[in-house]
Amino acid sequence: MTDGLLNLLVDKALRRTAPTRAEALALLSGTQPLIDVVAAGSRVRHEFFGARVKLNTIVNMKSGLCPEDCGYCSQRMGSASGVLKYSWITPEQAARVAGQAIAGGAKRVCLVASGRGPGERDLTRIEHTIAAITADHPQTEICVCLGLLGEGQAERLAAAGAHAYSHNLNTSEARYADICSTHTFDDRVDTVLRASAAGLSPCSGAIFGMGESDEDIVDLAFALLKLDPDSVPVNFLIPFDGTPLAGQWELTPDRCLRILALFRFFFPDVEVRLAGGRELHLRGLQPLALHLANSIFLGDYLTSEGQPGADDRQMITDAGFTIEGAQEQTLPPARHDLVAVRKRGAGTDLPANA
């Protein structure tokens, strides 16, 4: 039966057909041996992406002081996380941080700013930043993540040279109000649709480890499928002190890998990106995740530090993969010691960890 389910999921994925709800729930149930699940997902990943791993990097243009109350976020209204707080960095500063990551193999640069959504001056800043980065790195993909988009804003970003817009759904519609009260699930869906309509490549994924059920995960996968994203970031909660989810340490490496496998079956030919929290929750099993995800973030995240870029590149090579575009354990009760607040890169005088 185990082989039957996994073989069925592989066959359907190779035909770009999504799992049924029952199949998806069976995969998440944990009854199949983990190594078999990873091997099945790997067949799909290699069919569409070979041994390539795409590297992406984040430039946090503006950190903290967000008016939204997303329970998972260290930048949320009222956060006591102690993360870096600064207003907009200059386009030149952003281009310098981006250039360091590009030199380290990053193919996509994600320009991110905290806030509900961009204003006129914010869009102008991003336009200038895109120009500053692409002046020296014209082939670099620029992804923008500024929150909720209003009328005409996606079109303006596209005209400025942005390649993609990122806006995660984060969790299922049924429980969205449990993690945020200042905007809705529908608001997020609307922004992804606006970006797609303007010709921006839609990037939308989720955060796991926030108390969601298997049913929530599957609901979210189907909701994302309707949006037809080109890239799907899979984040694992970093439970910062000072946020409502600070004590939420429920993920294991096994759980993370099964979730990644599920998303590979749902999105066989889409960029599935291993994103925030991978170091904390996958730990020594990160290389296995590369057999499911074909894309990772390089270096640091928005407000937490990632492992050194050199370690990422070594991990990729050691696992038998190549960097795209570069020539051609249940958790202990507390793991707060593993959360390192970012103190380098954008908004500081220290070099980025890339």
ABEGO torsion letter per residue (X at the ends): XAAAAAAAAAAAAAAGBBBBAAAAAAAAAGABBAAAAAAAAAAAAAAAAEABBBBBBBBBABBEGBABABAABAABBGBAAGBBBBBBBBAAAAAAAAAAAAAAGBABBBBBBBEABBBAAAAAAAAAAAAAAAAABAABBBBBBAEBBBBGAAAAAAAAGBABBBBBAGBBAAAAAAABAABBAAAAAAAAAAAAAAGBBBBBBBBBGAGBBAAAAAAAAAAAAAAGBABBBBBBBBBBBGBAAAABBABBAAAAAAAAAAAAAABAABBBBBBBGAAAAAEAAAAAAAAABABBBBEBBAABBBBBAAAAAAAAAAAGBBBBGBEXXBBBABAAAABBBBABEBGBABBBBX
